[in-house]
Amino acid sequence: MYDAQTRRILTSPAIRPCESVSSATLLSSLITLSDVISSYKSKPFYSNAVNAKVSLRLVGNLHVFFEEIRRDEPGLSSAMFLSLSELHFVFQKLSFLLEDCTRVDGRVWMLVKSENVSNQFRSIFRSISVALDVLPLDSIDVSIELKELVGLVKNQGFDSKVVFRPEDKRILEHLRSILKQLEHQTTPDPNNLRRVLDYLGISSWSQCNKEIKFLDSEIGSERSTTKKLDLDILSSLMGLMIYSRCTIFTTVDGEKIPISGDSHSWSCNHSIGSLNVEDFRCPISLEIMSDPVTLTTGHTYDRSSIERWFRLGNSTCPKTGEKVNSGNLVSNSCLRSVIKQYHLEKGISVAEYVGSSRNREIIDSTTGGSVAEEAAIKMAVDFLVERLVFGTNEAKHKATFEVRLLSKTSVFNRACLVEASVVPSLLDLLCVKNPKIQENAIAALLNLSKYSKTKKVLVENGGLELILEVVQNGMKMEARQHAAGTLFYLASVDEYRDIIGKIPRSIPVLMDLVLEGTERGKKNALVAIFGLLMYPENHWKALAAGIVPLLVDLLRSSSQCEDLVIDSLAILATLAEKPDGTMAIMSCGALHVILDVVGSTTSRASREYCVALLLAMCTNGGADVVRVLVSNSALMGPLYSLLTEGGSRASKKASSLIKILHEFNEKNTSSGTRRPVHFQERFVDVW
């Protein structure tokens, strides 16, 4: 069975009936398929409407025949079974084609592919006629009228002329003309553009946005499987639809539209410590994946590796051995986003990332997918920047919303927006007493701050104080958490960590957000603080602000999610690297809290940070810390576990901590001051 959620448009995963299927089952399935096809009568066709209606008429006539022979035919001859089996196969293909012709999100692409779609209808009509040609009508006990009806369907299938409607052709020419205008850097005629949109029934912002999402999905799927021509056309169409969404539709219809992907780096439920590089490696190549795709078995591989596996003649999942369809590769966009963020955190540029992979495809680029797409995006950006500066409040709200959407999708979009001087305009709008405008403006700045050139523009235009003001006093909690995320990206530059740290309120306002914010707000504030601590001079400022008691209280709270625990431990481990940090942690009574976390957590990341934290405290806190650890019988189990299950760094830290505890125990044993502590026995007891 195919997955309806992952089938590519204009593909047909039809399968022929098994030879052992019963006659009754085959006829019932044919009737069910006929009903499914007939249900498309009530749906609109925006291109190839005539061909679709012919197909519906043919199937409708045959449906009567199927019902009749199911009632009266006790069994099927081999010739009849062959005919009906072929019709079953053809009906599946027709059902998929009609599904594509009535999609609410692929209308513009179906128009571009209308000639190809017409040819598919022609092939289906001929296949129906061929299947009926071998049907032994003379030996079937049905009425003469019904036999004549089947004969009529057969002749119609052979004789039907596939129609490419003049209206379809005219609108397609309009569309091609608009794309040519874009290629020549000419602004499309809005009246002409509206004619195309109206013909396709794209009459609202949300309908236009659905087209964009569909085209984006197709581009992601086409990159490694398709001819460059189709990829260029898809990119051009997406640019045009984005231009239309920004300029033609002046209001966003419907309910509030959730925007994912612009919260900050850990928006896919990942925190500072939960990113393990081993999780990003392709099981085949053992290299970090650049384009992860998931099979129907649930296992993920790099696209280039799994496609090479299939090209070698394999038809199974490499990990499970289960037979799979090589065409059912689903892009894992969330994992790809997390991998990109991992490289950002490690300071690896996109070019280095892509260059290190065997798959040389450019994932992010400062150029668009096609000349027409580049021109369309630049025109849309110019339009939006003008609205940000001179528009009414309503126009500014719409413009900030569009900038927010554009800025979260690609490096090219961000580059266009920054070059068009959108950053100063967005900073000005942070002060507007309109919560929606403020939220959209700061979310857009957050997305833009992922682009390297944005950071300098933000700082040089006085953005730091404005962003901190939003963190502290934003009109909506969402705005405050987006502002904290923006500070995280700015803190990825060493020079800006210093500058932000020198602003007296920077760490305190982030701490306030940790206290008052939603779970997402707390996370953003914590990672921003963590980023600032990468600059050593900020350590004492965080300690002076009281960061340690705040984090220890977070750890004590059993209601906190695991990600917040990991983030808190990561910050404490960083602070503990210096003696004053260790002293502050000790003075809060945090040691027993940390030991409780080690013994209770199921998260490997939490354990790894706990071990790093305990090792630093042993180094800087001396015998007092070691004595407490040696007396804790539950500690050795997690330590030995990390030796075998943790990453290389975690294993080394666990080994170092075990060595310190052994040496302390041996020293005290040799001096006769205490009974020997048998670590291996304790380890066994834990299990």
N, C-alpha and C positions, 0 to 999 in steps of 0.2 A: 504493500500500500504506500502511496506517496503522501508526503506531509503537505497539507494544503497551505500551511503557513510559509513554507520554504520553496515551493515550486516557482521556478523562474517564469516570467511572462513569455508567452509564445513558445513554450515548450510543452511537450505532451508525453507524460510518463504513463502512456497506455500499455496495458498488458493483455495478451491473448488468453481467453479462457482455457483452463486445463482440459485436456482431452478426456479426463475421467469424470468431468462434472456431469451431473444428471441433466436430463432434458428439462425437467421442471425447474431446476435451479437456474439454468441458462435462460429460459423464457422469463422467469420472474425477474432476473437481473436486467434483462433487456427492457422489460416494461418499466422497471424502476428508473433505468437510464433515460428512457423516453419521457418519463414524467419530469425528471430533472431538466432535460433539454426544453420541454414545453414550458417550464416555469419561467424561462427567459422572455416569454411573450410580453410579460408585464414590465420588463425593464427597458430603459432607453439605450439605443445604439447611437453613438456620436460619430461613427464612421463605419463603412461597410454595412449599413443598415439593410439595403436591398438583399445582399447575399445572406445575411443572417436570417431574414424573414423567409427566404426560399428554403433554407435548411430547416427552419421550424415547421414549414408546411409539409416538407417531405417526411420528416420524422412523425408529425402528427398523423399522417395517413397510414404510416406503417404501424403506429401504435394500435390502431383498430385491428389490423391483421394479427398482431401478436396476441392480443386479448382473445381473439377468436380461436386461434390454433391451440392456445393454452387450455381452453375449455374442451375442445373436441379432439385434439390429437393425442392418442395414448403414448406415442413414442415418436422419435425423430429418426428418419433415415440418415445414412452417413452424409449424403449430399446436402440434406436439409440442415444437419448439424453444422457442417462446414460453412454453409451460407450464413446461418445465424451467428456462429462464432465470429465470422468476419464482420458482420454488422455490429456485434457487441464491441469489437475493437475500434471500429470506425466511430461509433457513437461516443466512446470515451474521448476520442480526439476532438470530436465536435463539441462535446461538453466543455472541455478545457478552452477551446477557442472562443466559445460564446461567453465563458466566464471572463476571459481577457477583454472581449469587446464591450463588456458592460462594467468593467472596473471603474471605481470612482476616483482612482488615483493615477491611472496610466493613460489618460485620454490623449494627451498631446503626443506621446510616444506611439500609440496605436494609429494615430493619424499619419505620422511619419512612416510607419510600417504598413500603411493601408494596402499598398500594392502586394506586398508579401502576404498579407492576410487574405487578400482576394485569391491569390494562388493556392493558399491552404484550403479555402472554401472549394475551389475548383477540384482540388485533389480529393476532398471528402465526397463531393457529389459523384465523381467518377467511381470512387471506391464503393459507394452505396449501390450504384448501378451494376458494377462487376459482381458484388456479393449477391445481388438479386438475380443476376444472369444465370447463376448455377443453381438457383432455387427450383426444385422440381414441382412447379405449380400444378402440373396436370395430375400429379399423384396425391395432392393435398385435398382433403375433403372440406372445402369451404365454398361459399356461394360464388357464382360467376361474377357478380358485381365486385366482390372482394378481390378476386383474381385480376379483374380488369384494373382495379385500383392499384394493385401492386405493379402490374405492367406499366401503368401510367407513371408511377414513381420511378421505375427503372428508366423509362424513356426520358423523363424530365431530368434525371441525373445525368444522362448522356448528353442531352440537348441543351441543358441550362447554360446560358451565357453568363459568365461571371461579370458583374457590373461594377465598374469603378465610377461611382456617381459623379456627375459634373460638379455638384456642390462640394463633394469631398476634394475633387481635383482643384477647384477654385480656391478653397481655403488652404489647401496644402501649398499652392503657389504663393498665397499671401504669407504663409509662415516662412517659406524659403526666402521670400523677398525681405522679410524682417531680419532674418539671420544674416543675409548678405549685407544689409545696412549696418548691422552690428560689426561685422567683419571689417567694414570700411569706416568704423568709428563714427557712424552717423546715428543720431537719436531716432529710434523707430517712430513712425507716425502713430500717435495714440489711437486714432480712429481705426486704423488698419489692425492694430493690436487688439482692440476691443472686439472687432469682427471675429477674429480667430477665437478669442476667449469665449465670446457669446455662443459661437457655433458649437464649441465643445462643452457648453454648459458650465464653464468655470466662471461663476458669477459672484463669488465671495472670497474673502481673504483665506478662510480655512480650506476651501476647495483648491485654491492656488497653492497653499502650503502642502496639501496632500500630494500634489503633483511634484513639488520640489523634493519631498521625502522619498517618493517613489524613484525619481531620477537619481537621487543621491545613492539609494540602495542599488540600483542597477549599475551605476558607475563603479561602486565598490565590488560588485560581482564580476563586472566585465574586465577589470584591469588585467587579470591574468588569463582570461579565456577568449578574449574577443579581438576582432580586427580593430585597428586604430580608427578606421572610418566611423564605426558605430560609437566608439568612445568619444570621438570628437563631436558627433551629433548630440549624444547624450549630454555632454558638458555644455554645449551651446544652448540646448534647450533648458538646462537647469539655470544657466545665467539669465536667459530670457524670462523664465518664470520668477526668479528672484527679483529681477527688475520690475516685473508686473506686480508682484506682491508689494513692493515698496512704493510704487508710483501710481498704480491704477486703483488699488483698493485702499481707500483712505482710512477705513476703520477695521479693527479686528473684531470679527463677529463671534458670537457664541460665548461660552463660559470661559473662565480664566484658563489659559493654556499652560500646562506645566512645562517648565523649561529645565531639561536635565543637561548635565555636562558643564555648567558654568558656575558650579558652587565653589570648587577649588580642586586641587590635585587629587584629593582622596575621596571624590564624590561617588566612587563605585564601592563604598563601604570598606575602604582600606585606610589604615592609619600609618603613622610614622614607621612602626616596627613590623607591620604585617606584610610588607613587600619582601618576598624571598625570591632572589634571582633564579633559583632552581625551578620555581614554578613557571618561569617564562621560557624555559628551554623546550625546543621541539623534541619529542621522544625519538624521532628518526635521526635528525642531524646533530642533536645536542647543542645547537646554537640557539641564541635568543631569537624568538619568533619576531618577524616584522609584519606578517599578515596572518594572524592566527585564524584558523577555520575549524569548525566542529563537525564531526561526523554524526550520523544517526545513533552511533553507539555511545555518544556523549564524550568521547575523547577528542582532544584538540591537538592540531599539528600546524606547522607552518605550511602555508598554501603551496609554496614551491616544492617542499619535500614530499607532501602527500600526493601531489600531482605527478611527481617523478615516480613515486611508488606505484601509482596506477598505470603509468605509461610502460612500466617494466612488465606489465601483464598481471599484476596482483589485483585481486578483487575483494580483499578482506581488510578489516581494521587491523593495523600492525600490532596493537596491544591485546585485542581480544580474540582475533581470528575470526570474528563474525563477518559474514558476507555483507557487503555494503554497496550502494550505488555510487559510483565515482562522480556522478553529477550532482549529488546532494551534499555540497559543501556550503556550510552556513558561516558567514563572516562573524567572528566573535569580536564585535566592536568594543564591548566593555573591556575585555582583556587587552585589546590593542591600545586603548586609551590608557590603561594602567601601565603598560610597558613603556609607552611614550613618557609618562610621568616619571617612571623609574629613571629613565635616562636623563630627564630634566633635573631630577634630584641629584644625580651623580655628576652633573655638569657635562654630559655627553651630548654633543650637538646632533641634530637630526641627520645632517650629512654624514657624520661619523657612524651613527647608528645604522643608517641604510647601507653605507659603504662596507660595514663589517659583516653584513649579511650576504649569503649567497644569492638572495633575491635582490637584484639591483634596482628594483622598481622604486621610484621616488614616492614616498608616502606623503610628505608635506613639502610644499614648494612655495616660493614667492612668485610663481607664475601660475596662471590659471590652466584649466584643462584644455582650452581652445582659445583662439583669437576672439571669437564672438563672446565667449564667456567672460574673458578678461574685460572686454569693452562694456558688457552689460553690467558687471559688478561695479566698475569704476563710475559708470553713469548713475547707478543706483546710489552709490556712496555720495557722489556730488549732490544729488537730490536730497539725501538725508541730512547732510551737513548744513545745507541751506535752511532746512526746516528746524534744525536744532538752534540756529542763530536767530532766524527771523520769524519762525512760526508761532502760532497761538499755543496756549498751554496744551490744547488737545493735539495739535500737530506735533509738538515737542514730545508728548507722551508716546504717540505712534512712532516717531522717529527714534527715540531712545530704545523702544521695544525692538524695532527692526535692527538697530545697531547691535543690540544685545544678541539677537539671533545670528546675525552675520559674523560677529566676532568670535562665536564659539565653534565655528565649523571648519575653518582652514587658516593656514598661515598666510595664504594669498589674500584672503579677506581682511585679515588683521593688518597686513602691510598696506593695503589700499586705504583702510580707515586711518591709519597713523599718518600716511603721506598726505591725506586730505585734511589734516589738522583737526581730527575729530576729538583728540584728547583734551585740549583746552576747553572746547565747548562742553564736553561731558563734565569736566571739573567745575565749570561755572554752574551747571545744573544740579550739582550736589547741594547747593545752597538754596535751591528753589523749595518753597514750602508746599511741596506736592509729593506725598509719599510714594506714589507710583513712579513718577519721574525720577525721584531720587533712587529708588530701588533699581530701576532699569539702568540708570546712568552708572551706578557703582558696580552692578553686575557686568555691564559692558566693559568697564575699566578692568575688572577682574579678568575677564577673558582676554582683553588686549595685553594685560601685563604678562601673559605667557609668551608674548613675542618680544624678543630681546631689545628691539629699538624703542619699545614703548616705555621701558623703565626710566630711561634717561629723560624722555619728554615729560613723564609724570613728575619726576623730581625737580626738573628745571622750571616747571610751571607751578611750583608751590603745592604740588599734590599731596605731599606727606601730611601736612597739618590738616588739610581738608579731609583726607581719608581717615585720619585719627579722630576727627570730629564726628564722622559718620559712625565709626566703631563705638564711640562713647554716647552719642546722642541721636543716632539714626532714628527716623520716624517709624520705621518698621524693623522688627528683629531680623528679617531677611536682609535688609540693607546693612545692618551691623555685621552680620556674619560674612556677607560678600566683601565688606571692607577689610575684615580680618584676613580673608583669603588673599586679597590684593597685597596686603602687607607681607604675607608669606612669600609671594613671588618676588616682591621687591627685595626681601631679605635673602634672596638667592645670590645677590651681588654683594661681595664683601664690603665694598665701599659704602653701600646703602645700609648694611647692617650697622655700621658705625654711626652713620647719620641718624638713622631711626633711633638707635640706642641713646643718642645724645639729647633727644627730645624728652624732657622729664616725664611726660604723661604716657609715653608709648607703652611700656610694660604694664603699668597700673591699669590702663583702660582695657588692655587685653585680658588682664586678670579679672576685671569686673565682668567681662563677657563670659569668662569661664564660670563665674558664679551665677550669672543671670540668664545666660543664653539657653537656647534649645540645644539638643544633642549636637546638631550640625554646627551651631554657633560655638559651642564649647570646643569641638574638634578643630574648627578653623583657628580659634584663638590659641589653642595649644600648639598647633603646628607653626603658627606665626612666631610664638615665643621660642619654640625649638629652633627656628631659622635664625632668630636674633642671637641665640646662644652659640651659634657657629663662630661668632666674633668674640674672642675671649674677654674683651673689656666689658662685655654686657653681663658676664656672670655675676659680678658683685652687685650690679644694678638690680638684677632679678632677685638676688638674695635679700637686698635691702628693701625691696618692695614686698617681701613676704611670700615669695612664690612657693617655698617649701611647705609651710603649713597648709596652704591651699591644696597642693598636690596630694599631700598625705591624707587630708580629709576626703579627697576624691577616691583615694584607694580604700579608705575605710568604708565608703558607702557601697553597700552590696547592690544597690539599685543601678549603679553605673554600668554602661555597656562595656564590652571587652575592649573595644577600640579606644575608649577614653582611658582605661586602665593602662593599655599599651603606651599611649601617648604620654601619660603621666610618668610612667617608669622610664621612658626614653629621656625625658627632660631631667629627671632625678639622676639617672646614670651619667648624663653629661655634666651636671653640677658636681657630682661626687668625684669627678676626676681631679678636682682641686681640694686641698685640705679644708678650706673654709666651707666648701659645699658639703663635704662629709660631716663637718661639725654641726652645720645647720640641720642636716638630716637626722643626725644622732640626737640633737637637742629636742627634736619633735617626737621622739620615741618611735621613729619610723622603722627601726630595724625589725621589730616583731611584726609590724604590719607587712613588711616586705616578705618575711618568712611565711606569713600566712598566705600571701599571694602565691609564692612558690609552691606551697603544698596543696593549694586548692585549684589553681588555674589549669585549664586544659589547653590553653593557647601556647604553642611553642614560642611565639614571639614574646609573650609575657615572660616566660621562663628565661629566655635568652637575655632580656633586659634586666631581669632580676639578678641573674648571675653576674652580668657586667657591673651592676650596681653594687652587689655584695663584694665582688673582687676589688673594686675601687675603694670601698669602705674599709676592707681589710688592709689595703695598702696605706691608706691615709689615716685610719682610725686605730690601727695597731691591735695589741693583744686584747683589748676590751671587746672589740668586735669579734675577733676570732674565737674568743672564749664562748661567746653567746652562740656562734654558729656551730662549734664543736658539740655543744650541749643539746643541739636540736636534732633529734633522731630522724626527723622526716626529711631532712635536707638532702641526704646522699642519694636517695632514689632519683629525684629530678636531675641531679648533677651527672650521675652515671647515664641517665637517659639521654642527656644532651651530648655526651661523648660519642654516642652512636647515631643519634637522630638529628642533631643540630648541624648548622652550617659550619664551615671551617673555622670561622672566627669564634662562634659560640663554643665549639668543641675545645678550642685552645683556652678560652676563658674558664670553661668548666674544669679542664685539666689543671690549670694554674690554681684555681680555688681549692680543688681536691688536694693538690700538693701542699698548699699552705696549711690546710686543716690536718693533714697527715704529719707534717713537720711539727706543728704545735702539739699534737697529741703525743708524738714520740719524745719530744723534749720534756713534756710534763711527766711522761711515764718513766723516763730515765732518771729524772730527779726524785722519783718516788712520791710525788705530790698527789697523784690521782690514779685511779684504776684505768687500765688500758681501754681505749675505745675501739672496738672492732668494726671498722667501717663496712667491711664486706657483710658481716652479720646484719648490720642495720639495713644495708641495701636489700638483703634477702627478706628481712622482716617486712619491708615496705610492700613487697610483692605478695 
